[in-house]
Amino acid sequence: MTPDLAIVGGGPAGITLALALANTPIRILLLESGGFEFDAATQDLYAGEESGVRYIPLNGTRLRYLGGCSNHWGGWSRPLERIDFEKRDWLRYSGWPFPREELEPYFPRAQALIEAGPFLYDRLAKANLPGTLLPLGPGGVYNSFFQFSRWKENPQHLPTAFGHRYADDLKRIANLQTMLHANVTGLRLAKDVRWVDRLDVATLSGRNFTVKPRHTVVACGGIENARLLLASNDVVSTGVGNENDLVGRFFADHAIPRDTATLVVFGGEIAGFYKANADVSGARIRAALAPTDSFRRDRKLLGSTPTVEQRVELDALDQAAVTTVSTAMGVDASNAHAYSLGTGLELAPDPERRVTLDGVRDALGMPRLKLHMTISDDDLTSYRTTLTELGRQLLAAKSGMLRMDRRTRAEWLSVMDWGNHHMGTTRMHDDAKQGVVDANSQVHGLANLFIAGSSVFPTYGASNPTLNLVALTLRLADHLKGVFR
């Protein structure tokens, strides 16, 4: 098979790229490991080992069929902040090759593909909300907003599952051929090591074939992208694109510790759009809290998005504390309500948080992966600083107070969950010694290999990645149109 372009992986990135290149002269082959539905044997190809901080089992943190991670996402959407793209002297390995303004033209199209309504986000603070925003004094934390993907053709309005939602669209694309149950097991380099000559493809039923595309985009997800590059080590022993030992390093996910703090609102029940999703201005939204870019710069903080989780009852000691504070402030807190706070928490880039190849092989003969997971005390300290500022602003506004509920590292880890947001393993940087791909998502040193998805994120922010990776993929599509021109 000799397509102009092979797309390896049919998740949000791969499907977005195929849709964006529809009706062009480019002959495209989309190769997806799974089928239309979950299959246990295919899912088992994800199994691997773990070490370090407890994480989710590798075969339980992703879904391997058409649509990929969109088959089990919660629909949470939010663009990265401007500071997330900046090089910060206090955050090692930070800095994208371009500012957020480079992605802004693509956000509306990405928003339409994920079906999250009009692109509003923090402009919702000035919308006609069904309730009152939590009053905060001047400072570094503000009321922010998520929007949610809703597949309108689905009776339950579940988040958009790209495989099911866009399957018919893919079938109608004249210049696209989609092959399911097709596992790319190797990227085979030409003898000059400057070009991907062919792809080896295998099925679980025992069939094997070869694809010789002019160009290839690997879009298998934040973990599997690294696995494929590392396992393609027949010509270069360290793997494709790994001359500087960067492939697989800098793995990241959003840490989601639960019940991190107790928020007390003096004036009664908090608005419903903090506790659950609400329909506002044609969008499904939920309010959260977030540190401003300027506060993060001043205090050298990572991103976080504290969210209200559930109502909690205060014991006698807590009630006495609320009474003492509110009385001293001259505020009536007789109808105070308390809520637990969780968060989505950014991790600092860490080259030792990485995926490597294991000695065990899967049913296709591919080496399985081993993940070493880390989270530093500084990551947790950054979030505590944001919570402290939130508590100060509540007191300044005389609207409430906040109690920290986790102090030691062990306490934080005991309530730790993860977002299943896989990022960073093929990071983007203009310098080949600091990144696997360049600003156009092209693998350094290879003329015809690109990578799509959140594995190219150099830093991660606290925003969920799907909207952002779709926007980045649309940008890649425009670049590829120029490559094939």
Protein Blocks (a to p, Z undefined) as FASTA:
>chain_A
ZZfbdcedjdfklmmmmmmmgoiabdcddddfblmbdcfklmmmmgccdehjddddfklm
bccdehijmlmpghiacdddfklmpccfklghiacfbdfklmmmmmmmmmmmnonojafk
lmmmmmccebddddddedjbdcddddddddfkbmnlpacdfklmmmmmmmmpmkbccdeh
iacfbdcddfkopacfbdcdddfkopacddddfbdcddebjklmmmmmmmmmmlmmnbgh
ilnopgopaiacddddehkbccddfkbcadfklmpccdeehiacdddddddfklmmmnop
addddddfbdcdddfklmmmmmmmmmmnopafklgccddddddddddddfklccdddfbd
cfkopacddddddddfklmmmmmmmmmmmmmmmmmnonaccddfbfbfmlmmmmcccehi
aehjlccdfblklcfbdfkopaehiakbccedjklpmblojbdfklmmmmmmmmmmmmmm
mmmZZ
